Amino acid sequence: MKLGFNLSRASRASQSREHSRDYDNRSQEPFIERVRKGAAKELDLDCNDEQARGSGQDSSAEHDASAAVAPEDNPKVAASKAISILTKMETEGFCGIESESIYGAAVAMPQIARSAGWPGTLLALVIRIYIFTILNFLLQGFLLSMVGEEQLKWYPFAGQMHLCDFGASIKDCPHAPNCKGPLGTTYTAPRLYGYNIWSTRIFVRDSLKAVFPDKEDELAETVDPGEYGMENYYCRFACLFLFTLSVVDDLSGTYKLAKTLWYVPTDNESWIDYQTPSWAEKADIKEINGIDELELVQFFVAGIPLHWKLINVCFVLIPKFCLWLALVRSGVHYLMETAGIVDVIVNAMALTFVLEMDEMVFQRFSTTLTKHIMSRIADLPIFNTEDEEQETEEQALRRFNDSEVGTARWTKLHLIVPQRFLWVLFIQLLFLWEYYHTNCEQLPDGSRISKKMHLPLGLDYSPLKLMFGIDGAMEHQPFWTMPD
């Protein structure tokens, strides 16, 4: 978290704050400016005809002075302005919060209440939001710990080894890696099963051996339980990509919150303002434009005192990121242990509901007042478009020709691959490596098989260990090892 705000950044924030406060999030046009445009059409603002004509002449002269580029170059000027401004908007962006999440409300509502002097209604809503934020943390953490308990305790008690890459090369068997199953036999398509069916077949075989011990050798030859393995390696990899793609938005929200806490001034600024037009009577403006008092109340991102930044980092930012980390780790592990094609496709999307719980809590338990405020909070731009506003059309055209056409256009090829796509691949590969490193070992022929499996010593409930996949105490003797 940045506690000191450097001068250039503070200057940009100060220049853009007034612009941001008037923004309506849906139209991106200043609200008061829209009101003024409507009022100017109806109200007599004491502009006489001579002034209007003089203004028209001045405007015409200014137009002639600025229209120095050829008409066929006008689209290039427009593209130059749009590319420059929108690129800054994307790369530098805004300081903002999630408007439909309990996390965003936990950051914004205390600042609005502070700005208004902690009125009773807003104070009660802040306490209410904190209560449900804690409830959200507990629910998400509990569900993730239950997923961890399933993976770390109940899978071993059921005799299940890690799937790793068992059966990945079944189409090329027997002359390929990953062609030996957990029982040590070679895979064939008719003998491939999911774990539940496979373990049941083993139970039947072992039960027959126990009932007819004198026929054990005969039963071993005639009763074949098959092998446990995945149905399609590439489907599993694709579903992991889709799962990572679905959770990256939550990581973006966490980054946006961190960016907001970093960039906004460490100052006791107001997040709420009552904006009345100064060019006409308020009653006339309201009547002509059909607006009410509520539309004159503006909410916006502004400075946050130091102690509130620390509270938001400790109470919102860090827990939010830790829950995301636990979910992605548990989700990748769960999908990697899913053998069936349909099962892995369905599970890839089902796991993300845990991350959507904060939005569900916000929608179900927030008041109309809170929802209205959160929907109307304007972001704070941290980019500066003063250069684009001041440059002439000739300068814009020159910049366009220098940076966008000719050989310069080839410097823009990096835009073909979205940065978020690269981040998705990086996150997927990182957690894939963690899964293989923790649970699998590689044989000389390239096969990836499960490490030796040990039974847990008990069912002790340790939420943090379960959430992050940390094994507890295990029995020394393994219950499964890969047959030679």
Disulfide bonds with the S-S distance in Angstrom:
Cys164-Cys440 2.02
Cys173-Cys179 2.03
